[in-house]
Amino acid sequence: MNSRFERIAIVKKLLYSALTSGGQAYDIEFPLHPQTHSPEAVSEMTTRLLETLTAQVQAQKHSSDGDILQALAMTLAVRARMVDAPPGSTLALAWDLVEKAHHAAQQAASYQAARARRFHGLICERNLGAPDRLTPR
């Protein structure tokens, strides 16, 4: 750059581990939106939502994976409706976030593992040209 100040690109990611009831584990590197206010809150909400879903599915033996995805889609639509913004903007943001999170989850390799906690996240700040900083959550 030609100015006195160089722009440093920081890419924030949420490094998230999930463990299925069958012992299958996934370590997922979720990209965080540049305007994320609290990666810690995102990690905590993700964990609580997954724990609540697990408890609900265990209590209602007749729900399918499609039922779960449908409930999540409806929940996302309700939350997007509650945002004070034009519907097209919230739809575009929700679609972008889901698409990127889905891609990250699909890229995660699965492996057999046993852990004390079912879900946990780490916040990763990646400064291009510098080592990653990890913060346990």
Secondary structure as UniProt FT lines:
FT   STRAND          10..19
FT   TURN            21..22
FT   STRAND          24..31
FT   TURN            34..35
FT   HELIX           39..59
FT   TURN            61..62
FT   HELIX           65..82
FT   HELIX           87..107
FT   STRAND          110..112
FT   STRAND          119..127
FT   TURN            128..129
FT   STRAND          133..136
//
